[in-house]
Amino acid sequence: MNTTESSIRFFERRGQGLREFAEATGYALSLLLGGLARLGQAKRRAASVIEQMANGSVRVLHVVLLVGCFSGMILSLQTGLELARWSQQDLIGTIVSLAMVREMGPFITATILAATTGSALAAELATMSVSEELLALEVLSIDTTAFLVMPRVLALAIIAPLLTIFVDAIGIAGGSLVARFQLDVSFANFYDRAIESLKETAVHLPVPKDLYVGLFKAVIFGLTIAAIACAAGMRARGGAKGVGDATRRSVRNSVILIIVFNYYITSLFYR
């Protein structure tokens, strides 16, 4: 094979990968918009929505709390040790609270949801796809977007900000423990600084701006995880291998988009 043919095949493979990515993105976006357009049917499918919320919250609550607590403790310790070199460890409450509420809370929650709930959704729908259950639903004239996608989209959009609040609280609490027992910063000082740093309210909402932005991020992340997981699962083909591939794509693409969206949302609100 000469150099020209190798170059052509190289670009063909890259072009095919780009086309597949564009198709998958378009399909995920269409599912998301379709699910949002069918929110009016949520009352009819309340049982399914509640079931998805339970699967995505109760079963992973202990994980997000554990990770959130130790993340706050690590942040407090690492930051506090550097601040102590300049005798500024009293600022640790401000730094931990802002970091958890603005960034770490929604990011940690979304990453865990993508790895647990998102992968489970993708595997479930992929199994239905490869076993032709989705085709059977279409033959029966059942709207698969309303029946399968909408409850999952709504459930993740609700539980992501709720779990984020728990992560924020437990992360700040963990940081306060480290500040008190390893950095000699009193609880009163820590929480006074934390509360003071979160007092700035949003322009149109009577809630702290940093909390509002963090919860907004969580909602966007929840919608993203649901759309990517549903798209990966419903596009699965090829038996058991297809189920595994769909699960891997779901987690990979969700984490990538969470990071990208996190940057742009932060840029939008804090420019």
Secondary structure, DSSP 8 states (H G I E B T S, - for coil): --HHHHHHHHHHHHHHHHHHHHHHHHHHHHHHHHHHHTGGGTTTTHHHHHHHHHHHHTTTHHHHHHHHHHHHHHHHHHHHHHHHHTT-GGGHHHHHHHHIIIIIHHHHHHHHHIIIIIHHHHHHHHHHHHTTHHHHHHHTT--HIIIIIHHHHHHHHHHHHHHHHHHHHHHHHHHHHHHHHTS---HHHHHHHHHHHT--B-SSSSSBHHHHHHHHHHHHHHHHHHHHHHHHHHT--SHHHHHHHHHHHHHHHHHHHHHHHHHHHHHHH--
